[in-house]
Amino acid sequence: QVQLVESGGGLVQAGGSLRLSCAASGMIVRIVNMGWYRQAPGKQRELVGTITTAGSTTYADSVKGRFTISRDNAKNTVSLQMNSLKPEDTAVYLCNGLISTYRGTGNYWGQGTQVTVSS
């Protein structure tokens, strides 16, 4: 079994910064991709960004230039540095990982961490 645990959410004023972290643990053979999604009340879950094992990143247009994803392959962690936060960034942020175990490869999710940006 694999677990993803996020941390670092909270309340911040517009223009501020937060850093989210996600740690993967369990019977992990290899982490293929990791990423962050977010879901605001009444809205569909949307992709924030992803990062491959090699460190290649993709971002949603809405966060480009403000958010940065990084990962530590040795520690099985992924982080999301969020700068210049806007009220519309308010959402539950969820960590996602495409992870291989001895039983196969699956898509895993964390429980989410709340980010609230006040205007």
N, C-alpha and C positions, 0 to 999 in steps of 0.2 A: 504493500500500500504506500501511497505517496501523499504527503501533506504539504500544502503551501500556506504559509502564515505571513500576513502583511502587518506592518507597523508603520507609525509615523503620521497618521492622519490627524486632523484637528481643525481648529478655527483660526483663520488668518484674515487680515484686512486686505482689500484689493491692493495690488502692487507688491504684496509680500511674497514670501517663498516658503515652501515646504519640501521635505524630502521623505519619500516613501521607500520602504524596504520590504522585500519579500524573500523568505528563506524556504527552500525546498528540502524536505527530508523524507527518509523512508528507503525502500529497496530500489534505489535509483542506479541504473546502469549508465544512462547518458541522458542529458538534457539537450534536446534538439533546438528548440526555440523557447524563449520566454517573452512575455509581454504584459502590457497593462491595458485594461479596459476600464470604462467608467459607465455608470448608469445613474442618471438624474431622475427624480420623481416624475412619473408619467411619461418617461422617454425610453426609447430602446437602448439597449447596451451598445456602446460604440467603442471602437478601437482607439486607443490613445497612441500606442506605439509598440514595436517589437524589436527584439535584438537576437541575432543568431549567435551560435557558439563562437564564430569568428569575429563577432563584434559589429556586424553590419546592422544598421538600424533603419527603421521606417517610422514615420510619424503621421498622425492625422494633420491635415492642413491647419486645423484650428489651434494646434499647439506648437507647430514648427517655430523654431527660434526662441521658444520660451521653456520647453520641457526637454530634458535630456535623460535618456535611458542608458544605464551601464550595468554590467554584470561581472561577477567574480565566479569564474568557472570552478575554481578550486573549492569555494565555499558554497556553491549552488545557491547563490543569491543574485537578485536583480534589484536595482534601485531606480527610482524615478525622481529626478530633481526638477521641481516645478518652480519657475521664477515668473515674475510679473503676473501673478495670479489675478484672474478676473472673476466676478460673481458668477458668470456662466460656466466656470470650471467646477462649481459646486456639484458634487456627486459622490456616490460610493465608488471607490476605486478598487478594482479587482485584479489580482495577479493571476496570470495564466501561464501554463507551461505545457509544452509538448514533450513528454518524458517517456523514456524507454525503461522498462523494468524487465526482470527475467520472464515475466508473463506476457510481454508485448509492449507496444507503444500506445499511450493514451493521452488524452487532453485533460489536464487537471486545473482546478480553480481554487483560489483561496476564498476566505469567507468575506473579504472586503473590508475596507477601512474608509470611514467617512471623512471627506474633505469639504469644509464649508468656508466660502470666501464672502466676507461681508463688504458691502459697498460703503 
